[in-house]
Amino acid sequence: MQFGISTYLFHAERLARTHLDAISAHGFDVVELFALRSHVDYGDRAALDALGEWLRASGLSLHSVHAPVAEGFANGQWGRALSIGATDPAARERAVAETQVALDVASQLPYRYLVLHLDGSGPDADPGPASVDAVRRSLETLCPYAATRGVTLALEVLGTPLSNPASLVKMIDQLELEDVGVCLDFGHAHAADGVIDAVETVSGSLWTTHVHDTARTGQCHLVPFDGVIEWEGALLSFQKVGYEGPWVLELDAGADPFDVLRRAAGARRRLEAVLAS
């Protein structure tokens, strides 16, 4: 039973060794790298060398990378959105090219899954219209490219028309996508048909997770048990389908990301207790 943290928690800052040391010190096992150029230059070999050293020193493993959703984040604002489902050809090709750079990380720092948005983007970045045809074209490029890097694509449940649980399973089946699965995001699934129904729908393709809570107001990325998700039933549904992958917490920083990390460690202990019961 492994638990991890997405570096999305620190996406407003330049990623540093202190972040990974803190994640490790709070008892987490793996990390998901949030691929955002302003957070870490994932296209720079020297930056990846440093990241590799920090991972080894902290005892953490790189489980996954979240594909780029925007060109950057500065002064509280997201940069230009990146969407592989964009109907504008130039915008789609730009997103695909940047996603390939994120896949190239695996040539230097091996990881298992690339978590990928088909439509939708950063919280404040509007990617514009998306289409099934644009997604298909993008995946025709990205699937074989990921295979050359030893990476599996995990399409994220977003609750949007192209990325709700049923739509993702249908797309994987219809396009006959090999070695493509689903990242089930608890908050997005809860806002759609509920976590339990989502798990049942994607059970045959459930590769990895984004664990967080959500509020009645729609606010997501809360520490588990701080919102409205009924965790005992949600986790039981994962056990019923035999999920054995890591539980990766993807959390908002709030006023103090290190305080959120401290509270996440407490939530981990509660989640472990539920899973062990």
N, C-alpha and C positions, 0 to 999 in steps of 0.2 A: 504494500500500500504506500504509494508515493504521493507527496504533495509538492506543488510548485507555485511560483509566483511569476506573473508576467511583468516584464520591466515597463509595461504601460503605467504601472504605479509611479514611475519616475520619468514619464515621457516629457515633462516640461523642463527637465534638466539634462545636462550632458551625462551620459552613463559613466560611472566611475567605480573603482574597486570598492569604495566604501559602501556602495549600494549592494553589491554582491556579498560582501562580508556580512552586512546586516541581514540579508535574506538567509544566509547560512546560519548565522548566530541565532536566528529565531526558529531554527529547526526544519527549514524547508530543504528539499532534496534536488529539485530541478528548476530550471527557469525557461521561460519563453521570451525570446528577444523580440521586442516591439520595433520593427524595422522602420525607423524614421530618421532621416539624415541629420536632423538637428539634435537627435538623441544619441545616435551612434552612427558614424559613417561606415555603413556595412559594405560599402564598395571599396574601402581603403584597406590594403593588406596590413599596414602597420597598426591600424585601429583594431583589426581582427586579431592580430598577434597579441596585442595588449589584453583584449577580451579573453583570449584563450588562457593567458597567464593568470588573469583574475579568477577565471572559472576553476582552474587547477588549484590555486591557492586556497580558494574558499571551499573546495570539495563539492561544488555543484556540477550538475550535468546540463548541457544544452539539449532540452527535449524538443523544442519547436521554435519556429520563427513565425511571427505574424507578418504577412505580406504588407507592403506599404499601402497606406490609405490616403496619404497626403504627402506633399513635397517637403513639408516641415511644419514646425510649431514654434511660434515666437510671440512674446508679449501677450500670451493668452489667446492667440489667434492661430487657427489652422491655415496652412498654405493651400495652394491649389490642390484640389482633390484628385485622387488617382482611382480609376474604376475600370476593371477589365470588361465590364458590361456596358461601357459608354457607347452610345450610338454614333458619336462623332469619331470617325476613323483615327484621326490624329491623336485624340485624347485616349482612345483605347490602346493604340500602339505604344503611346508613352507609358501607360500603366503596365502593359505587358513587359516592356523593356525593363522597367524598374523592378518588377516582380522577378525577372530573370536574374537581376543583380542580387536580390535577396536569396535566390536559390543557389547562386554561386558561393554564398557563404559556406555551404556544406563542403566545398572543395578544400576549405581551410579549417573549418570547425564543423565536423559532421553533426547532423541533427536528423531527427526522424520525420517530422511533419512540418509542412508549410501551411499555416492557417490562412485561408483565402476568402475575402469577401467577393461575392459575385455582383452585388449591387449594394448601394449604401456605402458610406465612407466614414471619415472621422466625425465626431459628434457635431461639429460646426461647419464641416466642409460639405457642400452640396455637389455630388458628383454628376448631377444632371440625369437625363433619362437613361434607362438601361433596357437591353433587349436580350431575348434568348439567343438570337442569331449572333449578336456581338459576343456573348459569353461563350457560345460554341466555338467561334473562331479563335478566341483567346485560349480556351482549353486545348484546342487542337495543337497549339504551339507549346503551351506550358506543360502538358502532361508528358510528352516525350522528353522535354528539356529537364523536367524534374527527375525523370528516371535516370538520366545520365549523371545526375548528382546524388543518386541514392536517396531521394526524398519523396515522400508520399504527400499528395495534396489532401488537405482536410477542409472541405467547404463549410463555412461557418453558418449556423442557423442564426438568421437575423430577424425573421418575422416579416420580411418584405416579400413582395409578390414572387420574386425569383428565388428567394432564400428561406422560405418557410420549410418545415420538415418534409412535407409531402412533395413540394416542388423539387427539393434537392434530390430526394430518392428517385423521383421520376426522371430527372435530368441524368443522373448517373446511369440509370437503366437504359434510357432511350439512346443516349450517346455512346453506350457500351464502354464507359470509361473504366479502364483497368487501374487498379491500385489507387483509386480515389475514394475517399470516405468523407465523414462528417465530423466537424467540431461542434458539439452541442453546447451552446451558450445558455446557461440557466436563466438569466434575466430575460433574454430575447424569447426563449421558449415559453417562459411563464406568461409573457405579454401576448403571445399568440394563442396557442391551444392548451397551454399548460405543460409543465415539465414531463409529467408522467406520460401523456399522450405523445409528446415529442420523442421520448425515449423509445416507446413502442414502435413509432413510425420509422425511426432511423436505425433500429436495433441491429440490422444486418450490416450497417456501414459505420458504426459508431467507433471512431478512432481515438478522439481526445476531447477535452472539455475546456470550457471557460466557466469557472465557478464564481458566482457572486449573487448577491441578493438584489431585490428591487422593491421600490415603494409603491404605494397606491397612486402616488402622483406621477408615476412613470419614471422616476429617477432610478437609474441602474448603477451597477458596479459598486454596490454597497458591500461591506463585510458581511459574510453569511451570518444569519440570525439577527441582523439589524433591519430587516425588511419583512415582507409578507410571504415569502416562499415557505411552504411546509416541508421542512428538510427531511424528516423521517420518511415520508412517503416518496419524496423525490429520489433519495438515495437508494431506497429499497427497489425502485423501478430499475435503476442501473444494475443492482445486484441480480435481479431477476433475469436480465438479458446477458449476464456474464461479463460485464465490463470490468477490465483489469488494468486499465491504463491510469496514468497519473491524474490527479485532481489539481488543475492549474487555476489558481485564483487570479482573476483579472479585475483589479480594483482601482477606483478613483483615488487620487491623492488626498482630496479634501484639503484642510488647512495645513496638515503636516503628514507627509507620506510615511515618515518613520513611526508616527503614532498609529497610522493605519496598519502598518506592518506588524506592530506590537499586538494590535487587536486581532489581526488576521491569525497570528500564532495561537491566540486563545480560541478562535473559531475553528482552527484546525483540530485542536484537541476535542472539541465538541463533535466535529464531523467524524473523527476517528471513533469516538465512542458510539455514535449512531451506527456506523458501518460495522463495528465489532459486535453489536448487540444481536 
